[in-house]
Amino acid sequence: MSHFINTYLPNVVENWEGDNGFVVAIQQTLYMTFVSAIFAGVIGIILGILLVVTTDDGITPHKVFYTTLDKLVNLFRSIPFIILLAVIGPFTKLIVGQTIGPTGALVPLVVGTAPFFARQVQLALVEVDKGVIEAAEAMGLSPIQIIFRVYLKEGLPELIRSGTLTTISLIGLTAMAGAVGGGGLGNMAISVGYQRFENDVTIVSMLLILVLVFVIQGIGDFAVRKLEH
């Protein structure tokens, strides 16, 4: 095995450790993915719930608020991520004090992901049986109680599916952020593998990203199966 690796993956062996090696790149990708997922998840759920409850047939309809929020979500979803990285540079520096490196990529990752997840949350929650919501209103539950006891409880499997999809999309964005100085496996694939013509580095970087995607998809599918039984 070691003979195969040294023969066919010499650049991978050379770049495995060190400040710019694979070990650090994996840690940076995990850091960008999961820290961004936590913040984007919280913001996305809040925005998604607000979109559902303030729509015309929601439990607290508010046309102006819904229209404004709906347009903002569409606006930020429409900005290409590679442009978003540059456009919100000053805001990123204000929040985390830097615009490069894994930490500098966190703000654009959250801003680019939260609107996407908010729309996924909205789509998941509108599937909740309206009869259950009407029954909760008839029982005198407050809007906050309906959100937590009905919307989030009944829509939990779909929310997990949406969260899994969003996290996998986020991994793709971390690779893009890596290509412009964010670090991680995307940076390893482009800055080392592609630009130095070290194809084995590019291929192994891609395989490691795919492994991460498959693990997250597997965990998401397992959680949904448990909840649906």
C-alpha positions in Angstrom: 0.0 0.0 0.0 2.8 2.4 1.0 4.6 1.5 -2.3 1.5 2.3 -4.3 1.0 5.7 -2.6 4.7 6.7 -2.9 4.7 5.6 -6.6 1.4 7.1 -7.8 0.7 9.9 -5.3 4.1 11.4 -4.7 2.9 15.0 -4.4 0.1 14.0 -2.0 2.7 12.4 0.3 4.9 15.5 0.0 2.0 17.8 0.8 0.2 15.8 3.4 1.6 17.6 6.5 2.9 21.1 7.1 1.2 24.5 7.3 -0.3 24.2 3.8 -0.7 20.4 3.8 -3.7 18.2 3.5 -4.2 17.8 7.2 -4.6 21.5 7.7 -6.7 21.8 4.6 -9.1 19.2 5.9 -9.4 21.0 9.2 -10.0 24.3 7.4 -12.8 22.8 5.3 -14.5 21.2 8.3 -14.2 24.5 10.2 -15.7 26.6 7.4 -18.4 24.0 6.7 -19.7 23.4 10.2 -19.3 26.9 11.7 -21.0 28.4 8.7 -23.7 25.7 8.8 -24.6 26.6 12.4 -24.9 30.3 11.8 -26.6 29.9 8.4 -28.9 27.3 9.9 -30.1 29.5 12.8 -30.6 32.5 10.5 -32.2 30.4 7.8 -34.7 28.8 10.2 -35.7 32.2 11.6 -36.2 33.7 8.1 -38.0 30.7 6.8 -40.4 30.7 9.7 -41.1 34.5 9.3 -41.8 33.9 5.6 -44.4 31.1 6.4 -46.2 32.9 9.3 -46.5 36.3 7.6 -47.8 35.1 4.3 -51.4 35.9 3.4 -52.7 32.5 4.8 -50.1 32.4 7.6 -50.9 32.5 11.3 -49.8 36.2 11.6 -50.2 37.6 8.0 -48.3 40.9 7.3 -48.2 41.7 3.6 -45.5 44.5 3.7 -43.2 42.5 5.9 -43.6 39.3 3.9 -43.1 41.1 0.5 -39.9 42.9 1.8 -38.4 39.8 3.3 -39.3 37.7 0.2 -37.5 40.2 -2.1 -34.4 40.3 0.1 -34.2 36.5 0.2 -34.5 36.4 -3.6 -31.9 39.2 -3.9 -29.2 37.5 -1.8 -29.9 34.1 -3.4 -29.4 35.6 -6.8 -25.9 37.0 -6.2 -23.2 34.7 -7.5 -21.1 33.6 -4.6 -17.7 34.5 -6.2 -19.0 38.1 -6.5 -20.5 38.1 -3.0 -17.1 37.2 -1.6 -15.7 40.5 -2.9 -18.8 42.7 -2.5 -19.2 42.2 1.2 -15.5 42.4 1.9 -15.8 45.5 4.1 -18.7 44.0 6.1 -16.7 40.8 6.5 -13.7 42.7 7.9 -16.0 44.6 10.2 -17.4 41.3 11.6 -14.4 39.0 11.9 -11.5 41.4 11.3 -10.2 39.8 8.1 -11.2 39.0 4.6 -8.9 36.1 3.8 -8.4 32.7 5.3 -11.0 30.3 6.7 -12.3 32.8 9.2 -12.6 35.5 6.5 -14.7 33.1 4.4 -17.2 32.5 7.2 -19.2 35.7 6.7 -19.8 35.4 3.0 -20.5 31.7 3.5 -23.2 32.5 6.0 -24.6 35.4 3.9 -24.6 33.2 0.8 -26.2 30.2 2.4 -28.8 31.5 4.9 -31.2 32.8 2.2 -31.0 29.5 0.3 -31.8 27.6 3.5 -34.5 30.0 4.4 -36.3 29.2 1.2 -35.8 25.5 1.9 -37.3 25.9 5.4 -40.3 27.8 3.9 -40.9 25.0 1.4 -40.7 22.4 4.2 -43.0 24.2 6.6 -45.8 25.0 4.1 -46.2 21.2 3.7 -47.4 21.0 7.3 -51.0 19.9 7.4 -53.2 23.1 7.7 -55.8 21.1 9.6 -53.3 20.5 12.4 -52.5 24.3 12.5 -56.2 25.2 12.5 -56.8 22.7 15.4 -53.9 24.3 17.3 -55.4 27.8 16.8 -58.8 26.5 17.9 -57.1 25.2 21.1 -55.9 28.7 21.9 -52.2 28.2 21.2 -50.2 31.3 20.7 -48.2 31.9 17.4 -45.0 31.1 19.2 -46.5 27.8 20.6 -47.8 26.9 17.1 -44.3 27.5 15.6 -42.6 25.3 18.1 -45.3 22.6 18.8 -46.7 22.3 15.3 -44.5 23.8 12.5 -41.1 22.7 13.7 -42.3 19.4 15.2 -44.3 18.3 12.2 -41.9 19.6 9.7 -38.7 18.2 11.3 -38.0 15.4 8.8 -38.2 17.8 5.9 -36.1 20.4 7.8 -33.4 17.7 8.2 -33.6 16.9 4.5 -33.2 20.6 3.7 -30.4 21.0 6.2 -28.5 18.1 4.6 -29.0 19.6 1.2 -27.9 23.0 2.3 -24.8 21.6 4.1 -23.7 19.8 1.0 -24.1 22.9 -1.0 -22.1 24.7 1.6 -19.2 22.3 1.1 -19.2 23.3 -2.6 -19.0 27.0 -1.6 -16.1 26.3 0.8 -14.2 24.9 -2.1 -15.0 28.1 -4.1 -13.9 30.2 -1.1 -10.7 28.2 -0.9 -9.9 29.1 -4.5 -9.8 32.8 -3.6 -7.8 32.6 -0.3 -10.2 30.9 2.0 -7.9 27.9 2.5 -9.3 24.3 2.7 -9.4 21.5 0.2 -10.6 23.8 -2.6 -7.4 25.9 -2.1 -5.4 22.7 -2.1 -7.0 21.5 -5.3 -6.5 24.8 -7.2 -3.4 26.5 -5.7 -1.3 23.3 -5.4 -2.8 20.7 -7.6 -4.0 22.7 -10.6 -1.5 25.5 -10.7 1.5 23.3 -10.1 0.3 20.5 -12.5 0.2 18.1 -9.5 -2.8 16.1 -10.7 -2.7 13.6 -7.8 -3.2 16.5 -5.4 -6.2 17.7 -7.3 -7.7 14.2 -7.5 -7.2 13.4 -3.8 -8.6 16.8 -2.8 -11.7 16.1 -4.8 -12.1 12.6 -3.3 -11.8 13.9 0.2 -14.5 16.5 -0.5 -16.7 13.7 -1.9 -16.1 11.6 1.2 -17.3 14.5 3.3 -20.4 14.9 1.2 -21.3 11.2 1.4 -20.8 11.2 5.2 -23.1 14.2 5.7 -25.7 12.7 3.3 -25.6 9.4 5.2 -26.0 11.1 8.6 -29.0 13.1 7.2 -30.7 10.1 5.7 -30.2 8.1 8.9 -31.7 10.9 11.0 -34.8 11.2 8.7 -35.4 7.4 8.7 -35.3 7.4 12.5 -37.8 10.3 12.7 -40.2 8.9 10.2 -40.4 5.6 12.0 
